[in-house]
Amino acid sequence: MGNVQVLRSVALLAFALLFGWQALRLNLGTLSNAGPGLFPLIVSGLLGLVAAIMMIEARFEQASVANFNLRNIAVVFAGLAGFALIAHWSVIPATIFLVFVSSLAGSDYSVLRCAKISAALIAIAAGFRYGLGLNLRLY
Amino acid sequence: MEVLSNLALGFSHALTLSNLAYCALGCCVGTLIGLLPGMGPLATISLLLPLTYSLPLDGSLIMLAGIYYGAQYGDNVSAITMKMPHAASIVACIDGYQMTLKGKTGLALFAAGVSSFIGGTVAIVVLSTLAEPLANVALLFSPADYCALMVLGFCCVSYVSTGGSMLGGFAMALVGVLLGQIGTDLNSGAERFTWDQPFLVDGVGLISVALGCFGIAEITKNLDNKNTFTPFTGQIKLIPSWPEFKRIIPSALRGSIIGSFLGLLPGGGPEVKPEFDALLLPLGGDQLKQTARQIKAARAGAGAEQVQLLGSGLWDDTSTAGEPALYGGWFAASPLDQRRAFESRFQATYGRSPPRLASLAFDAAALAAVLSKRERDPFSREAILNPSGFTGVDGLFRFTDQGLVQRGLAVLEVTPQGTKLVSPAPQSFRDLAF
């Protein structure tokens, strides 16, 4: 899968480049009269520097092999994203989707347990909706 | 000893059986709601506010305080057991969750509760006795000092938050700073890193970052390691042994004294945002300067630097133009170029700069001269009330039939380099709506 230290520094470098590039598109101003882009540019420059140092460090360190279970991470994120999308429209189906999809990431899958968890979460949501008057669209 | 008698008066109201019952009830409900990950004290209070509508005034305030305290403790519970923090419980999340992993959930919960009680009590004593002298110390903090304090904070975070690598902790602190940059820039109003998405204009909330970095990441990490660990297995022993208890007290006292002093600094504590976006100061001269300075101090204290100051034409005065408390404020004034041309002509003719009102007199005379050139009926009502108005050195103006004057003014901003044009004066009344 690749070296954890290298992956980490590449991710940080990408983050720094993304924010630094965006900051360059804002007005930088001068040091005495800073524009909105100056401070983010300095911070992303520092972050880029740190990422570069980490990348050099990684050359000299014992490489630890990254062991991500990408399938599980993808499943949990798909559950969350689906929840966010469906909850726009209604909360109960979104909750059921979240519980049943993210349970796929676990090693054992029990429909009954998922149903129980969904029911408990929906009961909490209903408590907020009717007990406390929160503006939730349940169905 | 006025403090003591005031406190005694407060206790005489608070320590009735019914008020204590309201407090206990508020604490319980607040803890229950605050237990839910991501529900902070403010969210809990706004949810539970309706519960206090029917109570007497004392009771409802006391119950709200109970809800606040309970919600804060509830936050600690989700941070310690599930690594899902809210703003104030991030430290509980870092250290407390480690204790949970070692099976000491109960001790962590107990320490959080007891320390929070000790800290709250110390802070109240400090606040009620030393508030005035300490406030003066807090006002001595200048922007440079804040910057130094924040750098210190970042160094501590880099050191504390990582197991081994300082560099990694520092990198994550920088990532946090960059995430905090998303949204509207407080100084210029520019939108940063929003990618034209309206929901990013207000910035990224601490809750979303905390849930993502701690909660969700912890879940996926536990899945990776094939951990069968869940926070609710095993017994939770809430009451610590005496040696453990003896270790909690000194650190709680130490923390509460440091916290009482850091909490004094504006912007460091929980934020209370004002409910308005702009403040109009129709004042001029020394009165404006004094008021603006007081407001600047109050704005800094309330974390309300983004409130826009607005001014009237009275701000258009050389004596207030360099006032630092007004920097960033907007005011309506005559268009700059026309007025400057008038000032240089006046200077050339009379050898001194014109008084502020000279241009008004000049415009009145110019209006009379223009009207007198009309062939029929030069000073009729219709001629004076001409809806397209007249242009003078102070810009566009017209008279209404209610006896008022409407003027087309530019919007200027006070900056350290002098006034800057925000929006130019309208060229005609046709494209304006009143």
Interface residues (C-beta under 8 A of the other chain):
Chain A: R8 L12 F15 A16 F19 Q22 A23 L26 N27 N33 A34 G35 P36 G37 F39 P40 V43 S44 L46 L47 V50 A51 I53 M54 E57 N67 F68 N69 N72 I73 V76 L80 A105 G106 S107 I124 F128 L132 G133 L134
Chain B: L36 L47 L48 P50 L167 G168 F170 A171 L174 V175 V177 L178 Q181 D185 N187 S188 A190 R192 F193 I216 I219 T220 L223 D224 K226 P416 Q417
